[in-house]
């Protein structure tokens, strides 16, 4: 009974510690947890020219799997 409670306490303290903001870059108050959860690349393209690439990719996948 004591061991599972100790594991939960340590896990909670660890998650709380990485949620504390350590680095403050000119008003960007990002903590370690936010940096881990924020993707480093933008998965949604801003312009529509890349939609042709997705269309080619999907057609290649469909026709190669048949």
HUVEN-V617969 format. One record per residue. RES is the residue in three letters. PHI is phi in degrees with one decimal (* if undefined). OMEGA is omega as a letter, one per 40 degrees, with the letter a starting at -180 (* if undefined). Layout:
res-><RES & RES>
phi-><PHI & PHI>
omega-><OMEGA & OMEGA>
This chain:
res-><UNK & UNK & UNK & UNK & UNK & UNK & UNK & UNK & UNK & UNK & UNK & UNK & UNK & UNK & UNK & UNK & UNK & UNK & UNK & UNK & UNK & UNK & UNK & UNK & UNK & UNK & UNK & UNK & UNK & UNK & UNK & UNK & UNK & UNK & UNK & UNK & UNK & UNK & UNK & UNK & UNK & UNK & UNK & UNK & UNK & UNK & UNK & UNK & UNK & UNK & UNK & UNK & UNK & UNK & UNK & UNK & UNK & UNK & UNK & UNK & UNK & UNK & UNK & UNK & UNK & UNK>
phi-><* & -75.5 & -64.4 & -61.6 & -67.5 & -65.3 & -63.4 & -64.4 & -65.8 & -65.2 & -64.2 & -64.5 & -66.6 & -65.7 & -65.2 & -66.5 & -70.0 & -79.6 & -87.3 & -77.4 & -69.7 & -100.0 & -114.6 & -121.7 & -93.6 & 46.2 & 89.4 & -86.5 & -89.8 & -101.3 & -97.0 & -64.1 & -64.4 & -66.5 & -67.3 & -72.1 & -89.5 & -86.5 & -68.1 & -82.0 & -118.9 & -86.6 & -78.6 & -100.6 & -72.6 & -79.6 & -109.4 & -91.2 & -71.3 & -82.1 & -66.7 & -65.7 & -62.6 & -65.4 & -64.1 & -63.3 & -61.5 & -66.8 & -67.0 & -64.4 & -65.3 & -65.6 & -75.6 & -78.8 & -82.7 & -84.2>
omega-><a & a & i & i & i & i & i & i & i & i & i & i & i & i & i & a & i & i & i & i & i & a & i & a & i & i & i & a & i & i & a & a & i & i & i & a & i & i & a & i & i & a & i & a & a & a & a & a & a & a & i & i & i & i & i & i & a & i & i & i & a & a & i & a & a & *>
